[in-house]
Amino acid sequence: MSDDIAQVSAYITSATLAPIQVGQYSRAQVLEEVGDRGKYLGEPGEDGAAMVGGTLISVLANLTGLNRRDVANSLEFSSRVAIREVGDDNQHTSEYWIAFTRSILQIGWFRQADQWSSDFIDGRTTGAENFSDYVIENVRSDPLYSNAEKELVIRALESLRSQAEKRAFFRRFTAGGSKGSYGVNAAAVTNGALAMRFSAFAFNCSAVVEDYLIFSIKNITADVQKNNVEVAANQRTIDSVRNQIEARLDEAAGDFIDNVDI
């Protein structure tokens, strides 16, 4: 085992993951039936989407089944590490996404871009009906994503916000009263290499927002922190620790992931 892989393995062993309460959600039995988390991202040859904690992940058709499995594993592992690290008070702030990215970079992914920016939203003048409209417009104009990725991320977000049951699942991870946050993520294989690009949004609002996908922001103002990140897979490392990550996740196997029909 190389020193790099040994270091990743040691981190996975020592990391503390947020526990999942049995029966808190409704997907544990389904996860047992499908066999691996990658199945939630659809079959190879098809575009797919799923919620992993507070991240909406969209994958292009060219991801293999193993690629999908690695993406889902990595997102759940880092999400649960970040939730445990920052605690309930900071789960819906930029601190969560800093911890999330830090964890991703320790389990076989390397950073290609990482940039924070700030914005202010006045619901009376922004033109967006809700925060998902705001996120969609950000994605549409963001050079981080290819045109195919933009189309898929927007389609997944529009689909998610139209499905009440899926929104309820997502809301558990993304709404915290006057603070809320979520990320949109695109995964693709380019020139044979697996990469993820994601944008995380943390909203600090002037009033309580019940649902950060569909709640009207007409009378809301909000400070926004946005993080654009691009990471690429070190496939040799990920192949080496795949079973170890899954074993850690399965210590408290539960309902942290669900598919989104697109």
C-alpha positions as CSV (number, residue, x, y, z in Angstrom):
1,M,0.0,0.0,0.0
2,S,1.4,3.4,-1.0
3,D,1.9,6.2,1.6
4,D,-1.0,8.2,-0.1
5,I,-3.4,5.3,0.1
6,A,-2.4,4.5,3.6
7,Q,-3.1,8.1,4.6
8,V,-6.5,8.0,3.1
9,S,-7.3,4.7,4.7
10,A,-6.2,6.0,8.1
11,Y,-8.5,9.0,7.7
12,I,-11.5,6.9,6.7
13,T,-10.9,4.7,9.8
14,S,-10.6,7.6,12.2
15,A,-13.3,9.9,10.8
16,T,-16.5,10.3,12.9
17,L,-19.7,10.2,10.9
18,A,-23.0,11.6,11.9
19,P,-25.2,8.8,13.0
20,I,-28.5,8.1,11.2
21,Q,-31.5,7.4,13.4
22,V,-33.2,4.2,12.6
23,G,-36.5,5.0,10.9
24,Q,-35.7,8.7,10.6
25,Y,-36.3,8.5,6.9
26,S,-37.7,5.8,4.7
27,R,-34.9,4.4,2.4
28,A,-32.9,2.0,4.5
29,Q,-34.7,-1.1,3.3
30,V,-34.5,0.1,-0.3
31,L,-30.7,0.6,0.1
32,E,-30.4,-3.0,1.2
33,E,-32.3,-4.2,-1.8
34,V,-30.5,-2.2,-4.5
35,G,-27.1,-3.3,-3.2
36,D,-25.1,-0.2,-3.7
37,R,-25.7,3.6,-3.5
38,G,-24.7,4.1,-7.1
39,K,-28.0,2.5,-8.2
40,Y,-29.8,5.6,-7.0
41,L,-28.0,7.5,-9.8
42,G,-29.6,5.4,-12.5
43,E,-28.1,3.0,-15.0
44,P,-25.0,3.5,-17.1
45,G,-25.9,5.0,-20.5
46,E,-28.6,7.2,-18.9
47,D,-28.5,10.6,-17.2
48,G,-29.4,10.3,-13.5
49,A,-30.0,12.3,-10.4
50,A,-30.3,11.8,-6.6
51,M,-30.3,13.6,-3.3
52,V,-27.4,12.8,-1.0
53,G,-28.0,14.6,2.2
54,G,-28.2,18.3,1.2
55,T,-26.6,17.8,-2.2
56,L,-28.6,17.2,-5.4
57,I,-26.2,15.2,-7.6
58,S,-26.7,14.9,-11.4
59,V,-24.6,12.5,-13.4
60,L,-24.1,12.3,-17.1
61,A,-24.9,9.2,-19.0
62,N,-21.2,8.3,-19.5
63,L,-20.6,7.4,-15.9
64,T,-20.2,3.6,-15.4
65,G,-22.0,1.8,-12.6
66,L,-18.8,1.9,-10.6
67,N,-18.4,5.6,-11.2
68,R,-21.9,6.2,-9.8
69,R,-21.2,4.0,-6.8
70,D,-18.0,6.0,-6.0
71,V,-19.7,9.3,-6.4
72,A,-22.6,8.3,-4.1
73,N,-20.2,6.8,-1.5
74,S,-18.0,9.9,-1.5
75,L,-20.9,12.4,-1.2
76,E,-22.5,10.5,1.7
77,F,-19.3,9.9,3.6
78,S,-18.3,13.6,3.4
79,S,-21.8,14.8,4.1
80,R,-22.0,12.8,7.3
81,V,-18.4,13.8,8.4
82,A,-19.3,17.5,7.8
83,I,-22.6,17.3,9.7
84,R,-20.9,15.7,12.7
85,E,-18.0,18.1,12.6
86,V,-19.9,21.4,12.5
87,G,-23.0,20.4,14.6
88,D,-26.6,21.5,14.3
89,D,-25.9,25.2,14.7
90,N,-23.7,25.4,11.6
91,Q,-25.2,22.7,9.3
92,H,-26.8,25.4,7.2
93,T,-23.9,27.7,6.9
94,S,-20.7,28.0,4.9
95,E,-18.9,26.1,7.7
96,Y,-20.6,23.0,6.7
97,W,-19.5,23.2,3.0
98,I,-15.9,24.0,4.1
99,A,-15.9,20.8,6.2
100,F,-17.6,18.9,3.4
101,T,-15.0,19.9,0.8
102,R,-12.1,19.2,3.3
103,S,-13.4,15.7,3.7
104,I,-13.8,15.0,0.0
105,L,-10.2,16.0,-0.5
106,Q,-9.1,13.3,2.0
107,I,-10.9,10.3,0.4
108,G,-9.3,10.1,-3.0
109,W,-10.3,13.3,-4.8
110,F,-8.0,16.3,-5.6
111,R,-8.9,19.9,-5.9
112,Q,-8.9,21.6,-9.3
113,A,-10.9,24.7,-8.4
114,D,-12.3,26.2,-5.2
115,Q,-13.7,29.7,-5.0
116,W,-16.1,31.5,-2.6
117,S,-18.2,34.5,-3.4
118,S,-20.9,36.6,-1.7
119,D,-24.2,38.0,-2.8
120,F,-27.3,39.7,-1.4
121,I,-30.9,38.9,-2.4
122,D,-33.8,41.3,-2.0
123,G,-36.9,39.3,-2.8
124,R,-38.8,42.4,-4.0
125,T,-36.3,43.1,-6.8
126,T,-34.4,39.9,-7.5
127,G,-36.9,38.5,-10.1
128,A,-36.6,35.0,-8.5
129,E,-39.8,33.5,-7.0
130,N,-37.8,31.3,-4.6
131,F,-34.3,30.2,-3.8
132,S,-34.3,27.4,-6.4
133,D,-35.0,30.0,-9.1
134,Y,-32.0,31.9,-7.9
135,V,-29.8,28.8,-7.9
136,I,-31.0,27.9,-11.5
137,E,-30.0,31.3,-12.8
138,N,-26.6,31.0,-11.1
139,V,-26.0,27.6,-12.7
140,R,-27.3,28.8,-16.1
141,S,-24.7,31.6,-16.2
142,D,-21.8,29.8,-14.5
143,P,-18.8,28.9,-16.6
144,L,-17.9,26.1,-14.1
145,Y,-20.4,23.8,-16.0
146,S,-20.5,22.5,-19.5
147,N,-23.8,23.1,-21.4
148,A,-24.7,19.5,-21.0
149,E,-24.1,19.7,-17.2
150,K,-26.1,22.9,-16.9
151,E,-29.1,21.4,-18.7
152,L,-29.0,18.3,-16.5
153,V,-28.5,20.1,-13.2
154,I,-31.4,22.5,-14.0
155,R,-33.6,19.6,-15.1
156,A,-33.0,17.7,-11.9
157,L,-33.6,20.8,-9.7
158,E,-36.9,21.6,-11.5
159,S,-38.0,17.9,-11.2
160,L,-37.1,17.8,-7.5
161,R,-39.1,20.9,-6.6
162,S,-42.1,19.5,-8.4
163,Q,-42.3,16.3,-6.2
164,A,-43.7,16.8,-2.8
165,E,-42.3,13.6,-1.3
166,K,-38.8,14.2,-2.6
167,R,-38.9,17.8,-1.4
168,A,-39.8,16.6,2.1
169,F,-36.8,14.3,2.1
170,F,-34.5,17.1,0.9
171,R,-35.9,19.6,3.4
172,R,-34.7,17.6,6.4
173,F,-31.1,18.3,5.3
174,T,-31.5,21.8,3.9
175,A,-33.9,23.9,5.9
176,G,-32.9,25.4,9.3
177,G,-35.4,28.2,9.9
178,S,-33.9,31.5,8.8
179,K,-30.8,29.6,7.6
180,G,-30.7,27.1,4.8
181,S,-28.3,25.6,2.4
182,Y,-27.9,23.1,-0.3
183,G,-25.5,22.1,-3.1
184,V,-26.0,21.2,-6.8
185,N,-23.4,18.8,-8.2
186,A,-22.6,17.5,-11.7
187,A,-20.5,14.4,-12.2
188,A,-19.0,13.5,-15.6
189,V,-16.2,11.4,-17.2
190,T,-14.0,13.6,-19.4
191,N,-11.1,12.1,-21.3
192,G,-11.5,8.9,-19.2
193,A,-11.3,10.7,-15.9
194,L,-14.1,11.1,-13.3
195,A,-14.7,14.6,-12.1
196,M,-17.3,16.4,-10.0
197,R,-18.3,20.1,-10.2
198,F,-20.5,21.6,-7.6
199,S,-22.0,24.8,-6.3
200,A,-23.0,25.2,-2.7
201,F,-25.3,27.9,-1.5
202,A,-25.7,29.1,2.2
203,F,-28.6,31.5,2.8
204,N,-28.9,33.7,5.9
205,C,-32.4,35.1,5.7
206,S,-34.4,37.9,7.3
207,A,-37.2,35.5,8.3
208,V,-37.9,31.8,8.6
209,V,-38.1,30.0,5.3
210,E,-39.9,26.7,5.5
211,D,-38.7,25.2,2.2
212,Y,-35.6,26.5,0.4
213,L,-36.8,25.1,-2.9
214,I,-40.3,26.5,-3.3
215,F,-41.0,29.0,-0.4
216,S,-41.8,32.5,-1.8
217,I,-39.0,35.0,-1.1
218,K,-41.0,38.0,-2.1
219,N,-40.7,39.5,1.4
220,I,-37.3,38.0,2.2
221,T,-33.8,39.4,2.1
222,A,-30.8,37.1,2.4
223,D,-27.1,37.2,2.5
224,V,-25.7,34.4,0.3
225,Q,-22.4,32.6,0.5
226,K,-21.6,30.5,-2.7
227,N,-18.8,28.0,-3.1
228,N,-17.8,26.7,-6.6
229,V,-15.6,23.6,-6.4
230,E,-14.2,21.2,-9.0
231,V,-12.6,17.9,-8.0
232,A,-11.2,15.0,-9.9
233,A,-10.9,11.4,-8.8
234,N,-7.6,9.7,-8.1
235,Q,-9.1,6.4,-9.3
236,R,-6.3,4.2,-8.0
237,T,-6.9,5.5,-4.5
238,I,-10.7,5.3,-4.7
239,D,-10.5,1.7,-6.0
240,S,-8.3,0.8,-3.0
241,V,-10.6,2.3,-0.3
242,R,-14.0,1.6,-1.8
243,N,-14.9,-1.3,0.4
244,Q,-13.6,0.5,3.5
245,I,-15.7,3.5,2.9
246,E,-18.8,1.4,2.3
247,A,-18.1,-0.6,5.5
248,R,-18.0,2.7,7.5
249,L,-21.2,3.9,5.9
250,D,-22.9,0.7,6.6
251,E,-22.1,0.9,10.3
252,A,-25.2,3.1,10.5
253,A,-26.8,2.2,7.2
254,G,-29.9,4.3,6.7
255,D,-31.7,6.9,4.7
256,F,-29.3,9.5,3.5
257,I,-29.9,9.1,-0.2
258,D,-32.9,8.9,-2.6
259,N,-33.2,9.1,-6.4
260,V,-34.8,12.0,-8.3
261,D,-36.8,11.2,-11.4
262,I,-35.7,13.4,-14.3
